[in-house]
Amino acid sequence: MNLSVNIGKLKLKNPVMTASGTFGYGEEYSEFVDLNRLGAVVVKGLSLTPREGNPPPRIIETPAGMLNAIGLQNIGIEVFIKDKLPFLRQFHTPVIANFFGDTVEEYSEAAKRLSDIEDIHGLEMNISCPNKHAGWIIFGTDPKVTFEVVSAVRRATHLPLIVKLSPNVTDIALMAKVAEDAGADAVSMINTITGMSIDIKTRRPRLANMTGGLSGPTIKPIAVRMVYEAYRAVKIPIIGMGGIMKAEDAIEFMLAGATAVAAGTANFVNPTVTIDIIHGIESFMKENSIVDVKELIGALRC
């Protein structure tokens, strides 16, 4: 059986990746997961300089999911390169660096810095961030702003470029097409959906930030629908994510049009979920006489 898929120039041994922000920098899960078995490791989001993130409480459980308002806390690009990347270099698995910025210039500079480093094989840009030079408009919700920032990053890097789309938009297919037109090699979707939870006894928000990003199984039907809509609008690969807990979920995303998938919140429940999903996809292919996993991509019967 052939499980390999391509994301632009990047070849993955199988379609199962980790979702940024849920797998640390790889080392944290290495005692549970053989990183050599994964299609790719996508590391926690990086900025040019370290960030402390939001004050606690910043994670709460919700029915069939969780809300987080971490605030993009991270160690910064330089510390990642010095202290975290050496560990990942011992594995034969592509490393994809997720990154973000507050301005177009910060995005471009971060992409350029990461592109200069050996053994970073691809970039995933998180555009669910506010642009402080455009009235704090979210980069991923305004088509013109999205096109501007993706185009700038495209010029700054030679690496495969994945754009992680925000679901908090009216037309996800349009945003995927904008990213494609601006030079993205792939899109990943969906990022978390903005949500809120209130403690009825104190009458206060349960998160210090008031709102946070909703993830987990509760958002899967929305994510599958958005992948399906994007698949019909673009020619570039789609990396599907949002509530994937088992192999059946991953296969559902692929039938909707995803070339690869990423497990996120599930890692907090089951640290070996990525390996379980790989095994589950293999079993499904054997049971259904599928010789190439790419036969599943977009194979929805309408």
N, C-alpha and C positions, 0 to 999 in steps of 0.2 A: 504494500500500500504506500502511496505517496501522500504525505501530510504537508509537504512544503508549499509555501505561498510566497508571493512577492509583493512588497510594499515599495513601489518605485524601484530603485536599484538595489534595494535591500531584500535579500532572500532569507526567509525564516524557515527553520526546520519543521515547524508546525505552526498553526495559526493562533496559539494560546500565549498571550502576553499578560503582564501585570499592569494594573491601572495606577497611574501616578498618584502618589499621596497615600497609598494603602500598602505599600511594600517597602517603605523606607528607601534605603540605598542598596538593597539586596542582601547585605550581610545579616540584617536582622532576622531574615527568614531562612537563611542558609542551613540551619540545623534541622529544618523541617522539609525543605525543598532542595532537590538537586538542581541547581541553576542551569546545569548543562542540558536539562530536559526541556527547558522553556523555549518558546519561539523567540522571545525577547524580554529583557528586563527594562521596564520604564521606571526611572527613578523619581523620587519626590521632587516637586517643582523647585527650580533654582532661580535666584535673582543675582544681579551683579554684586550686591552686598548682602550680608546676613540680615534676616528679619526675625523679630521676636514673636510676631503674630498677635492675636487678640488675647485679652485677659480671659481667665476661666470664669464660669463654666463655658466650655466651647464644644463639647460633644454630648449629645443626649440620644437615647434610644427612642425610636418611634415604632408604632405598629408596622411590622414588616420592613423596617429600615432604620436609618439614623439621620440625625441632623448634625452637621459640623460647621463650626465657624472658627477654624484654626487660624485663619488670617494669613495663609501662605507662609507660615513660619518655616525658615530653612537656614542652612549653614552658609549659603552663598557659593558662588561658582568656584572661587579660588580654593576654599577649604574642601569642597567636593573633589576637585582635581587632585589635591595634595593628599587627603586623608581617606577618601572613599573609593575613588576610581581604581587605585592599585589592587584592592581586593577583587573587584569585578574582572580585572584583566586575566585572572587565572582560569576563567571559564570560557567555553567556546560558544557563547551566546551573545548576540548583538545587544549593545547597551544603547538605549534611547534616552536622551536627556530632555526632560520636560523643563521649560523655562518660561519666564514672564517678565513684564516690565510695566512701568507707569507711563512711559512715553514711547513713541515710535523709535526714538534714538536709543532708549534703553533696550528695547527688543533687539534692535540691530546689533548693538554692541555685545549683548549677551550671546546672540547667535554666532557672531564672528569669533568671540573668545572660545566658545565651545567647539567650533569647527576647526580650530587650530590644534586641538588635542587628539593625539593618537588613541585609538580604541573607543572613541565615541562614534557610533555607527549611524545615528540618526537623531533628528531633533523633533520634539513635539512642542509646539507653542500653544500655551494656554491663553486664549483671548477672552476669557471671562473675567477680565480685569478692567478697572476704570482708567480712562485716559485723562490724566490731570491737566493736559494741555488742550483738551477739548471739552471743558466743562464737566469732567468726570463721566463722560459718556462711556459706557462699556464697549470695549473694542469689538466684542463679538455680537453686538446687537444692532449696530448701524452698518449697513452694507458699504458705504463709502469709507468709513473708518477701518472696517475689516480689510477692504481692498488695499488701503494705504499701508497698513502695518504688515500685512502678509507680503506685499510687493517689496517692501523695504527689507524684510528678513530674507526673502528669496535672493535678493541681490547680495546679501551678506554671507550666504552659506552655499557650499557645494554639496552638503550632505542631504540625504533624503529628508524632506520637510513635511511633517504631519501637522495639520491645524486642528486643535481640539475645540469643537464647536460648543457654544452655549445653547441649551434647549430653551432658554427664556426669550424666545423670539416667536414672531407670528408665522414665518415661513422658513423652516429649516432647509428646505431644498434650495431656496434662493441663496442662503448663506453658504451652503456647500458649493454652489456654483460660483459664487464670488471668490471663495478660497481657491477653487480650481483655476479660475481665470487669472488670479493673482500669482499663480505659480506653485501652489501646493502640490506635492506628490501624492498626498492622501489626506483624508479627514478622519478624525476620531470623534465618536459621538455615542452617548451624550455625556456632557458634564452634569454636575448636580443641578437639581431644580430648586429654586429659592423657596424656602418654607419657614414656618414659624410655629412655636409651641409656647403655651402659656400655663403657668401653675395657677390653678383656680383658687387655691388657698391663699397664696400671697398676692395674686393678681399681677404677677410680674412675669416677664419673659423667662423661659428656662435657660436661654442662652444670653450671656452678657452682651453679645453683639445684637441681640433681639432676633435677627434673622440668620439663617444658615443654609447650607446646601443639603438638600434631601437626596439620599442615595439608598441603595438596597432593592430588594425584590419589589417593593411598592411602585418603583418607577419603570419596571421592565416593559410593560405593555406600551408605555409612551415611547421608550427608547426604541423598541422594535418598529413601531409605526414610523418614527423619524428616520431610522435607517432605510426602511422601505422607500420613503419619499425621496431621500437623498440619492438612493441607488438609481432611481429613474431620472435623476437630473444631472448626474455627473458620470464621467468615464474613469476617474481616478479611484483607487481602492478606498474602501471604508473600513475602519476598525470599530467594531460595535462593542458597546459597553453600557451598563446600567442594569443592575439587578441580576447579573449572571451568577448563579449559585451552583450549577451542575452542568454536565455535558449537554443535556437536553436544551437548556437555555442557550448555550453557545451555538448549537445547531440551528435553533430557531432564528438567531441573529443572522447566521450565514444564509439560510434560506431566504431571508428578507433582503439580502444583498451584501452582507459584510464579508470581506475577504479574510479578516482576522478578528479576534475578540480579545477583550481584556477583562480579567476578574479584579474587582476592587473591594467593596465592602465585605464580600465573602471571605477574604483573607483574615478578617478579624474573628470570624466565626469558626472557620476551618483553615488552619495555616497550610494545609496540603491541597487546597481546592484546585490550584492550577494543574497539579499532576493528576488529580482525580478527573479533571475535565479532559485532559489529553487521553487518558486511558478510556474514558467514556466515548470519546469521538472515535477512537480506534475500534472499540467494540461495535459501535453503531455501523461503521463502515463494513466490518466483517459480516455482520448480520444482514446487511442490505446489499452485499456484493458490490460495494463502491471501491474502486481501485485508486481514485484520486480525489482528495478532499475538495479540490476546486470544482468538482461536479455539484457540490452543495451550494455554491455561491449563486444567489439569485434564482434558485430553483423552485421558488414558490409557485404552486399551481393555482391559478385564479379561475 
